[in-house]
């Protein structure tokens, strides 16, 4: 059973404005990344389901987080079928993120009251996801649709909450565009947890990057109000 309810997850996404996303096959590296993000102030992290035996890394990471990062909401992304979503929920995932809209995933997540965030690219998909209980939809790939899509989508349905992923970086200019357009939060992967950080194992730099990103998000959201 999920440690956090879907309402807990949705509220934390909205409060912090940032969902770091990351995958690595080495559990020790994954632990260091998660710890740095946590120490930097992140309270959610999406572990992406990529590579063979990714679920085994996630299982170990979840157990680590229970002890070392108790307030971290750990979820999983890149999920494309209900069976995989169910498996990850059974080993601790508190939210499920998908690159596409899948009704079968909605059903299994709703049954266990777990937040699911489907990748949507049209108002029709967004509306259908919300009809199936989605709290926050994922705009993916974000760089294809851009901030204007969010602004346009929220005009007729201001209740819609959107998390762009892809095309989001840590610069104030970039983040301001997304939050000015009405983004609820942003998903950020390699622009935050860079290849260089992993190669040099400079986890203090990652911690600083997360702190700075959260400060910038708070700043641009204040001006966006």
Phi and psi in degrees as a GROMACS rama.xvg file:
@    title "Ramachandran Plot"
@    xaxis  label "Phi"
@    yaxis  label "Psi"
@TYPE xy
-63.1745  139.045  UNK-2
-71.1486  -29.9014  UNK-3
-119.45  138.539  UNK-4
-72.854  163.653  UNK-5
-66.6836  -26.9432  UNK-6
-70.197  -41.1057  UNK-7
-55.5261  -45.8516  UNK-8
-65.3353  -47.6941  UNK-9
-60.9291  -43.6865  UNK-10
-66.3419  -36.5417  UNK-11
-70.5784  -38.4188  UNK-12
-59.2241  -44.4036  UNK-13
-70.2902  -38.0218  UNK-14
-70.0213  -47.7325  UNK-15
-84.4251  -33.7916  UNK-16
80.5182  3.05659  UNK-17
-138.932  131.984  UNK-18
-125.258  98.4883  UNK-19
-66.0451  145.054  UNK-20
-130.994  143.464  UNK-21
-163.239  148.039  UNK-22
-142.989  139.931  UNK-23
-153.637  141.783  UNK-24
-75.5989  -18.3411  UNK-25
-90.4885  115.876  UNK-26
-63.2347  -33.4698  UNK-27
-67.4916  -38.5869  UNK-28
-67.0727  -43.0553  UNK-29
-59.0474  -41.7507  UNK-30
-61.1633  -44.0929  UNK-31
-64.0624  -40.394  UNK-32
-64.1996  -47.788  UNK-33
-61.7431  -42.9  UNK-34
-63.4582  -41.2491  UNK-35
-64.9698  -42.1346  UNK-36
-63.6862  -41.7769  UNK-37
-64.1478  -46.7521  UNK-38
-65.3329  -26.0772  UNK-39
-79.7028  -7.27722  UNK-40
112.093  -6.6455  UNK-41
-67.068  140.695  UNK-42
-121.992  7.98638  UNK-43
-139.179  151.665  UNK-44
-150.655  133.053  UNK-45
-100.403  112.806  UNK-46
-87.1226  118.889  UNK-47
-84.0296  135.567  UNK-48
-80.5988  85.901  UNK-49
-135.893  140.942  UNK-50
86.8644  156.569  UNK-51
-64.9107  140.919  UNK-52
62.8946  25.6314  UNK-53
-59.3568  -33.285  UNK-54
-65.2929  -29.5295  UNK-55
-70.8001  -38.34  UNK-56
-65.2886  -43.9772  UNK-57
-60.2518  -43.2109  UNK-58
-59.7213  -44.1262  UNK-59
-67.7747  -38.2027  UNK-60
-65.9005  -40.7269  UNK-61
-60.0213  -44.8263  UNK-62
-64.5921  -35.4408  UNK-63
-64.0715  -45.344  UNK-64
-64.6519  -35.6078  UNK-65
-56.3152  -38.198  UNK-66
-87.2617  -43.6498  UNK-67
-100.422  -25.5951  UNK-68
-133.644  65.567  UNK-69
-63.0621  -23.5799  UNK-70
-95.7383  2.6514  UNK-71
-80.5108  131.084  UNK-72
-95.0914  109.16  UNK-73
-100.145  122.929  UNK-74
-124.346  -174.835  UNK-75
-135.801  143.288  UNK-76
-122.787  -179.982  UNK-77
61.3062  35.5017  UNK-78
-93.4929  131.32  UNK-79
-124.069  5.45755  UNK-80
-152.579  158.388  UNK-81
-66.9902  -35.6571  UNK-82
-63.7021  -42.5729  UNK-83
-67.4451  -40.3561  UNK-84
-59.6615  -44.5412  UNK-85
-62.6354  -41.2544  UNK-86
-62.4772  -45.8118  UNK-87
-66.1955  -36.4022  UNK-88
-63.2996  -34.9036  UNK-89
-71.005  -17.9916  UNK-90
-112.5  18.6116  UNK-91
119.07  -6.3832  UNK-92
-62.9603  129.777  UNK-93
-97.5463  -8.38142  UNK-94
-156.445  155.6  UNK-95
-123.542  127.248  UNK-96
-116.783  135.797  UNK-97
-125.306  148.497  UNK-98
-77.6175  -15.6874  UNK-99
-134.006  166.184  UNK-100
-85.3071  120.34  UNK-101
-132.183  117.438  UNK-102
-66.9147  -33.7557  UNK-103
-64.8362  -33.253  UNK-104
-70.5858  -38.6836  UNK-105
-57.0172  -42.6962  UNK-106
-63.881  -48.2738  UNK-107
-70.9994  -32.4249  UNK-108
-71.7615  -43.8652  UNK-109
-62.9318  -33.8492  UNK-110
-61.6567  -32.394  UNK-111
-104.896  10.5697  UNK-112
58.1809  39.0691  UNK-113
-104.842  133.678  UNK-114
-64.9551  135.988  UNK-115
-127.945  138.508  UNK-116
-124.911  98.8585  UNK-117
-85.3169  145.37  UNK-118
-71.1066  120.487  UNK-119
-125.938  147.9  UNK-120
-133.48  14.1976  UNK-121
-153.139  159.899  UNK-122
-63.4647  -32.8274  UNK-123
-64.2824  -45.1636  UNK-124
-64.9977  -40.9885  UNK-125
-61.8454  -46.3222  UNK-126
-61.7441  -41.375  UNK-127
-66.0523  -40.5946  UNK-128
-62.1436  -42.2509  UNK-129
-67.46  -35.3454  UNK-130
-62.4136  -28.4713  UNK-131
-93.2216  13.0273  UNK-132
95.2918  12.4497  UNK-133
-71.1596  130.933  UNK-134
-86.4769  -44.3211  UNK-135
-135.512  119.955  UNK-136
-89.205  153.844  UNK-137
-100.027  129.579  UNK-138
-95.2696  111.167  UNK-139
-144.959  136.896  UNK-140
-76.5351  130.012  UNK-141
-59.2386  -36.0301  UNK-142
-71.2326  -18.4084  UNK-143
-77.0938  -42.9236  UNK-144
-86.4553  -43.0644  UNK-145
79.1283  168.828  UNK-146
-59.0184  -31.6588  UNK-147
-60.9107  -31.2151  UNK-148
-62.8881  -44.5088  UNK-149
-62.2196  -46.3378  UNK-150
-60.0776  -42.949  UNK-151
-67.6038  -39.3067  UNK-152
-67.2413  -36.4875  UNK-153
-80.0327  -12.8312  UNK-154
-61.0089  -51.3787  UNK-155
-84.8548  -15.8943  UNK-156
-141.103  76.7736  UNK-157
-64.9194  -13.558  UNK-158
-75.9122  -15.2683  UNK-159
-67.6639  135.251  UNK-160
-115.044  127.503  UNK-161
-127.031  137.114  UNK-162
-118.064  102.805  UNK-163
-73.6762  139.139  UNK-164
-135.431  130.901  UNK-165
97.7247  122.002  UNK-166
84.5312  9.97265  UNK-167
-106.385  130.11  UNK-168
-130.602  -177.319  UNK-169
-86.2795  -4.07391  UNK-170
-70.4354  148.058  UNK-171
-62.3239  -38.7082  UNK-172
-60.3632  -45.5759  UNK-173
-66.8711  -48.1271  UNK-174
-64.5752  -36.795  UNK-175
-61.1868  -40.3574  UNK-176
-60.879  -44.4795  UNK-177
-67.3479  -46.0883  UNK-178
-76.1314  -31.0288  UNK-179
-61.785  -33.5369  UNK-180
-75.4814  -16.5626  UNK-181
114.864  13.6403  UNK-182
-61.4204  140.362  UNK-183
-80.9938  -40.7062  UNK-184
-157.917  173.694  UNK-185
-129.791  146.286  UNK-186
-98.844  134.137  UNK-187
-137.965  124.192  UNK-188
-109.399  -100.552  UNK-189
-68.6479  -16.3249  UNK-190
-77.3953  -17.8219  UNK-191
-104.707  -52.1554  UNK-192
-99.6867  82.8574  UNK-193
-76.3424  160.387  UNK-194
-60.3413  -37.6581  UNK-195
-64.5873  -40.1488  UNK-196
-61.648  -42.5481  UNK-197
-66.8755  -42.4465  UNK-198
-66.3758  -39.0111  UNK-199
-91.7855  -8.43374  UNK-200
56.5876  38.9493  UNK-201
-90.5477  75.6637  UNK-202
-75.5567  -21.3578  UNK-203
-67.3398  -35.2884  UNK-204
-66.0599  -40.1371  UNK-205
-62.0943  -44.2497  UNK-206
-57.0814  -44.292  UNK-207
-64.4726  -41.9995  UNK-208
-59.9412  -40.7116  UNK-209
-67.2225  -45.0355  UNK-210
-57.8949  -46.7219  UNK-211
-64.7972  -40.0914  UNK-212
-63.6561  -42.1168  UNK-213
-66.1006  -38.9318  UNK-214
-63.0047  -42.6677  UNK-215
-65.2933  -41.5981  UNK-216
-61.1464  -45.2511  UNK-217
-60.5601  -39.3539  UNK-218
-65.9354  -50.111  UNK-219
-71.1442  -30.1814  UNK-220
-70.4497  -33.9158  UNK-221
-61.978  -42.5903  UNK-222
-74.9955  -22.4471  UNK-223
-79.1489  -16.6934  UNK-224
